[in-house]
């Protein structure tokens, strides 16, 4: 099952509109709606979300000189 998450604000008339969903026409989908408190929405739960991450030599040992066993 694919999951697709989107945050939308309900219109004054109670209508919720979803556009450009990543599903094919006629595909059966399940819709679950969860309410959120506005205070929770404003809090940054992931301060690094959206930041650029670069891995420089990701397979190289870290702090190899700090190990007493290797001296």
C-alpha positions in Angstrom: 0.0 0.0 0.0 1.3 3.4 -1.0 1.0 6.3 1.5 0.7 9.9 0.5 0.6 12.6 3.1 -0.6 16.2 2.5 -1.7 18.9 4.9 -4.7 21.0 3.8 -6.9 23.5 5.5 -10.6 22.9 5.5 -12.6 25.6 3.7 -15.3 27.6 5.6 -18.0 25.5 3.9 -16.4 22.3 5.2 -15.0 21.3 1.9 -11.6 19.7 1.6 -10.1 19.6 -1.9 -7.2 17.5 -3.0 -5.4 18.1 -6.3 -2.7 16.4 -8.3 -2.6 13.2 -6.3 0.0 10.6 -7.3 -2.5 7.9 -8.2 -3.9 6.7 -11.5 -7.4 7.5 -12.6 -9.8 4.9 -11.4 -7.4 3.5 -8.8 -9.0 2.6 -5.5 -7.7 4.7 -2.5 -8.5 4.8 1.2 -8.9 8.2 2.8 -8.2 8.8 6.5 -8.6 12.3 7.9 -6.8 13.2 11.1 -7.4 16.5 12.8 -4.4 18.5 14.1 -4.1 21.2 16.7 -2.8 24.5 15.3 -0.1 24.7 18.1 1.4 21.4 17.0 1.5 22.6 13.4 3.6 25.7 14.3 6.2 23.7 16.3 9.2 22.6 14.2 9.5 18.9 15.0 12.3 18.4 12.5 14.6 21.4 12.4 16.8 19.8 9.8 14.0 18.9 7.4 14.6 20.5 4.0 18.2 21.3 4.8 21.0 20.3 2.4 22.9 17.2 3.6 26.2 16.2 2.1 28.1 13.0 3.1 31.9 13.4 2.7 33.6 10.0 2.9 30.7 8.3 4.5 32.5 4.9 4.8 35.7 6.3 6.4 36.3 5.7 10.1 35.4 8.6 12.5 37.8 9.8 15.3 40.1 6.9 14.6 42.9 8.6 16.5 40.8 8.8 19.7 40.7 5.0 20.2 43.3 3.8 22.8 43.3 0.3 21.4 44.6 1.5 18.0 47.6 3.3 19.5 
